Amino acid sequence: MSMDKLQIPGGPMSGLVASAVEYLVDAGQRSVLFLDIMRRRGDQYREHVAQTAPHVLQYAAELILDGRQLAEPVNYALVRIVPPDNVEIDMDRRPFVVVDPRAGHGPGIGGFKADSEIGVAMKAGHPCYFIGFLPDPMPGQTIERIARAEAIFIEKVMSLHPDADGKPCVIGNCQAGWAVMILASLRPELFGPLIIAGAPLAYWAGVHGKYPMRYSGGLLGGSWLTALTSDLGAGKFDGAWLVQNFENQNPSNTLWSKQYNVYSKVDTEADRYLEFERWWGGHVNLNAEEIQFIVDELFVGNNLAAGNIEMSDGRKVDLRNIRSPIVVFCSEGDNITPPQQALHWILDCYADVDEIRAYGQTIVYTVHQSIGHLGIFVSGGVAKKEHAEFSSNIDLIDVLPPGLYEATFEAKGEETASSDLVVGQWVMRCEARTLDDIRAMGGNSPEDERRFATAKRISEINLAAYQKFVQPWLKRMVTPQMAEWAHNMHPLRLQYELFSSQNPYMATVKSLAEKAAEERKPVATDNPFLAFQEQISKQVVHALDSWRDSQEALSEAMFLSVYGSPALQAAVGIDPTSTPSRRREMSAEHRTMLEKRIADLKSRIAEGGLREAALRALLYVGSARGMVDERSIEALRRIRRDHGGARMSLAEFKMLVREQFFMLLLDREWALAAIPKLLPDDMNARRAAFEAIEQVLSASADVTGERANRLRQIAGLFGLDTAEGSERTSNVTPFDPKAKAS
């Protein structure tokens, strides 16, 4: 009987009964439609894994290099993203290369929809390339071999864009982030700016009461379990275990919320859910050597930031060798890569900001307040804000003077000054920071460092024992057929298979779902039983979250107690009274090189012309504000265009900015005093350059306070009479993009 024909006598109970009947009809239909979505998910999974090169890229792609054909074959490939018809690409702009994470699931997440890393980079006019991978590794494939292959890929991209105004910007997500950082430290000449999103680089870092995943290695006894899992896979590690570890961090979402969200919004949520599940269910494999390197050297060993990873040719991986600007994007809502793990490598590598500058390094970080780990790469909102701003302002980031900055974003509105200079809906600023700003986020105490060092030693002991006493006979016992059976029986794969059309019972579900869709009658939003359903869901989530919190508190207490034992520490060679420090001193070779560089720069302070003088003056005045605004860099392009003769390349301009910045840093009084010697005798040229400086400075805010004082000082150095300079600097107007500074 249909609801419109149902007649119930009046009275309070009649309304409740009607609501109950309405809810039961809706709940029954939703249940059937939900099961059918699960069937479609299973069928989608089977189709996806049956492909030779499964991925979730929304865009068409053209194969450029197949890693399987290299002298050292790997299962990686470089493709060029074919832009949609409505997107115009400027081939002279620097290319973007997105490297997807190989952390258990398949490739494509960097471009699986329009509002993605690839999508916003192309919208900004950049040619885009993508480095993805196949489900199974090549025999003998290692992390080092992959790094060499990716170097070949980036060299190829550079050869395809010889006239590009800058080296490729490389985006490394999660696992790909630390892989890109390793490669950039070994081959720094290949890279433009690096964007490292959600990538753990300091694996021990964190704060008590949060992020218990860092304790897992110690609680499991170290990396012997990784070796065991690989041996049971006949030399391959099933990436589904990594995905399951991720899901275990949020049981309320894994066991309830994700499915309940589809069930409760069954009429609108199916497509979004299936789109994500196509990527999330595409599990891939790693060679035993690959995963053992990752766990031993990174997760448990924490050797990356410490500079203790050594390549086969004897070279040490030293992140201080990276010469490209590094953009670190992390989130307080990320329980897989919290801000401490994303940023504390900086504390391990540098004593202060001056040392960052001494290495010629530019580091920009931004911390989202709430987005989760996956949201850093897949959220449309994040793509349209942070990633879009990084793409649009990559040249700003590339020419920033060395130092440490935090990128902040302010919504563009009607009152935004010089809004014509703002690309997109946000104004990006890079504000100067110190290492104390990173320390303020919290971190390990010396006692915690000793605990993790002890866990590392225990891991090495257990792994050695496993490799000697268990591994030899287990390898002989496990056959490829046994490994394949275990692979297929993994719980994450079974959940897809059991609900696919291979299950004969799901044919009935399909037919029932078609009928339910035809007769669909959604319940009214004010139905009391629907409200009760929502309340039950919240209680389930609360119960699962409480269980998770108690388990995390227990695991932390166990780790701190066991590995904090002075007796255990002493037994494995850790001094229980020591104050460990992971920070490395500057090498004698680098210090010698630095001294030569300083002497060279000081000797050339009085050399140059109008271009050098204008930039030096601009840096001097602008540094009083302690930040750089995207509007200022847009205006700064006027100096590149209008002053100093032939147009400079971005690389030449970047070098000039850095030289003038360091000259001011080394001897500000002499650098300022030398400005008049650099200026031409032509007062019109001087006046035009000073006007350009004013326009750049006023592009983002009025010139007031210390900046105004410095600007008046520059007016004097430029030979403008006191009255003219005073009048000009007291009446600075916002930058007019249509004005011509000449």
C-alpha positions, 0 to 999 in steps of 0.5 A: 500500500502506498503512503498516499493511500494510507489512512489513520484515525486522528489523535497524537498516536496517529501522527506518530504511527504515520511518522513511523510508517513513513520512516520505515518505508524510507529506511527500507528503500535506503537500505536496499539502495545502500547495498546496491551502492556497495555492489557497484563499489565491488564491481568498480573495484574488480574492473579497476584492479583488472586494468594493466595501469589502474589510476584515478586521473580525471585527465587524459594523459600521454605517456612520456617515459616508461620506467620499465624500459630504463636500464634499471627498471622500475614500475613508475612512469612519467606522463604529460597531462593533456589539458581540457579544451577550456584550459589555456597552457603557457608553455613558457611557464615553469612546468609542474610535476606531481608525484603521487604517494605509493603508500598502499593505494594506487596513483592519480589522487593528485588529479582525480577531479578538477579541483585538485593539485593538477587542476589548479596548476593547469588553471594557473597556466602551467604545463603539468606532468604526473609520475605514477606507478603500476600495481606491482614492483619490478624485480630488484626495485629499490627506493634508491633505484626509484629515485634515479628513475625520477631524476631521469623523468625530471630531466626529461621534463626540463628538456621538453621546456628549455625556454621555461621561466624556471625549473620544474615545481615538484609536488610530493604528496605523503610518501612521495614527499620524503622521496622527493626530498631525498632526491632533491638533496642528491640532485639539487640542480634539477628542481625548482620549488618543492611543495611537500604536502602531508609528508612525514620527515621527522618521524619521532616528533609529536606531543603527548596525548596525540598522534600515537601512530609514532609509537607503533614501531616500538610497541610491535617490537620494531621492523621484524614484523615488516620483514615477516609480512614481506616473507609471507608475501613471497618477497612482496609487501601487500600495500593493503596493510598500509591502508589498514593501518591508516584506517585503524587510526580512525575506527569511527570513520572506518567502521561507521561514519563513512558508510553511514554518510552514504546510507543517510544521504543515499540519494546524493552521496553515491557518486562522490563515495564511489569516486573516492573508493575507486582510488582507496581500494586500488591497493598496490604492492612493494618489494620487500627491500622497499618497505624494509628501507622505509620502516628501518630508515624512516619510520623507526630509524628516523634517519632522514633529518639526521643525515644518516641515510647512505646511498650505495655510492657512499653519498649521505642524504643531507636535506641541507643540500637542497637549494630550491625553496621548500613549501611544507603543507601540513595540518593540525587535523592530520593524525598521520603526519602532524605538524611536528613530523612535517616541520621538526626536520628543520630543528634537526638541520638548522640552529637558527634562521641565520643558519638556514640563510647560510645554506641559501635555503628558503622554507615556507610552511603553512598549517591548516587548522582542521583538515585530515591527512587525505584532505590535504591532497583530495579536498576541493576546498584545499585545492581551491585555496592553498594549492591554487595559491601555491600554483599562482604564486610559485614565482613569488616563492621562488624569489623569496630571500633565504629564511623561514616563512609562514604562508598565510591566506586572507580572503579577497574582498571589496576593501582589498587594496590593489585587488587587480593584482590578486589572482584568485579569491585569496591574498597570500602572504609569506611572513618571516618566522623563527625556529621558536615558532616551530618549537612552540608547536610542541615536541619531544623532551630529551626523555622522549628522544631516549625512548625512541632511540631505545626503540630503534635499538630494540628494532635492530636487535629483533630484526637481526634475530628474525633474519638469522633464525626465522627468515631462512626457513620461512622463505623456503616454505612460502610458495607463490601460490600461498602468497597469492591466496593470502593476498586475495584473502586480505580483509580489505579486499574481501569487503569489496569482493563479497559485495560485488556482482560475483556474489549471486545474492547481489543480483537480487539486491540490484533488482530490488534497488531498481524498484526502490529507486522508482518508488523512492519516497524520502522521509521528511526532514522533521520526522522524529524517527529520523532525528532518533536515527541521527542521535543513535549514529552520534552515539555510535561515533562517540563510543568508537571515538572513546574506545580509540582514545582509551586505546591510544592513551594505553599505547602511549603509556605502555611505550613511555613506560617500557622504553623509558626504563633506565635499565632497558636503555642501558642494556641496549647502549643508551645512556639514561642520563644523556641529553640527546641532540639530533642537530648536526653542526655545519661541516668544515667544507661548507663553512669554508665555502661560506667564508669565501662566498661572504668575502666575494659578496662584500667585495662586490657591494659597490658594484652594479648599477640602477637595477642593483640599487633599486632592488637593494633599496626595495629589500631594505625598506620592505624588510621592515614589515617582515612579510612579502605579499603576492601583490608586491611581487606582482608589482615587482615584475615592473622593475624586471620589465622597466629598468636595467636594460634587457629583460632578466630571466627568473633565475637571474632575477632570483640570483640578483635578489639573493645577492642584494639581500645577503649584502644587506645582511652582511654589512647593512651600513656599507650596502646602503652607503654604496647605493649612490655609487650605483646610480646613474647621473640621470636624475630622471632615471633615478626618480623613475626607479624610486617611483617603482620602489614606491609602487611596489611597497604600496601594492599591499599596504600604505607605507607607514612607520619604520617603512616610511622612515626607511623610504625617506632615507632611500630618497636621500640616497637617490639624491632626491632633495629633502622636500621632494622625498618627504612629500613623496613618502608622506603621500604614497598611494596604493599601487595602480597596475595601469600606471607605468613606472618610467 
